[in-house]
Amino acid sequence: MADKSDERLRGYIVIALTASSGKKYEDCQMIPYGDSYVGTHSQVFGPESQKDCEKWMAANCVKSGKATS
């Protein structure tokens, strides 16, 4: 298990549907920083720790989930 400093070096990002409208982002997903993602989504937060990304998603996303790889 990596310590917190290793997690911060790699970190995670939150991506959301590029065409999101309104005050909250749609179809948010958290993925490891540096991973590729589809062109229909854009990075909206990060890189940060997994915990910080989860907290941000809870406050800023309409529908959120974790990407599975």
C-alpha positions as CSV (number, residue, x, y, z in Angstrom):
1,M,0.0,0.0,0.0
2,A,1.4,3.4,-1.0
3,D,1.7,6.1,1.6
4,K,-0.1,9.5,1.2
5,S,2.9,11.2,-0.5
6,D,2.9,8.5,-3.3
7,E,-0.9,9.0,-3.8
8,R,-0.4,12.8,-4.1
9,L,2.3,12.3,-6.7
10,R,0.0,10.3,-9.0
11,G,-3.3,11.5,-7.7
12,Y,-6.8,11.3,-9.2
13,I,-8.8,13.5,-11.4
14,V,-12.6,14.0,-11.9
15,I,-13.9,14.0,-15.4
16,A,-17.4,15.0,-16.5
17,L,-19.5,15.1,-19.6
18,T,-18.2,17.9,-21.7
19,A,-21.7,19.0,-22.7
20,S,-22.8,19.4,-19.0
21,S,-25.2,22.3,-18.5
22,G,-26.5,23.9,-15.4
23,K,-24.8,24.4,-12.0
24,K,-23.6,20.8,-11.5
25,Y,-21.5,18.6,-13.7
26,E,-23.1,15.5,-15.2
27,D,-21.7,11.9,-15.5
28,C,-18.8,12.6,-13.2
29,Q,-16.1,9.8,-12.9
30,M,-12.9,9.7,-10.8
31,I,-9.9,8.1,-12.6
32,P,-6.2,7.9,-11.8
33,Y,-4.3,11.0,-13.1
34,G,-2.6,10.2,-16.4
35,D,-5.2,7.6,-17.5
36,S,-6.9,8.2,-20.8
37,Y,-10.6,8.9,-21.1
38,V,-13.2,9.3,-23.9
39,G,-13.5,12.6,-25.8
40,T,-17.1,13.1,-24.6
41,H,-15.6,14.0,-21.1
42,S,-13.3,16.7,-19.8
43,Q,-11.2,17.1,-16.7
44,V,-13.0,19.3,-14.2
45,F,-11.0,18.7,-11.0
46,G,-7.7,17.5,-9.8
47,P,-5.2,16.0,-9.6
48,E,-5.9,15.5,-5.9
49,S,-6.2,12.6,-3.5
50,Q,-9.0,10.1,-3.9
51,K,-10.7,11.5,-0.8
52,D,-10.6,15.1,-2.0
53,C,-12.0,14.0,-5.4
54,E,-14.8,12.1,-3.7
55,K,-15.7,15.1,-1.6
56,W,-15.6,17.5,-4.6
57,M,-17.8,15.1,-6.7
58,A,-20.4,14.9,-3.8
59,A,-20.6,18.7,-3.9
60,N,-20.4,19.4,-7.6
61,C,-21.8,16.5,-9.6
62,V,-25.4,15.5,-10.4
63,K,-24.6,11.9,-11.0
64,S,-21.2,10.5,-10.0
65,G,-19.4,7.2,-10.0
66,K,-15.9,5.7,-9.9
67,A,-14.5,4.5,-13.2
68,T,-13.6,0.8,-13.3
69,S,-10.5,-0.3,-15.1
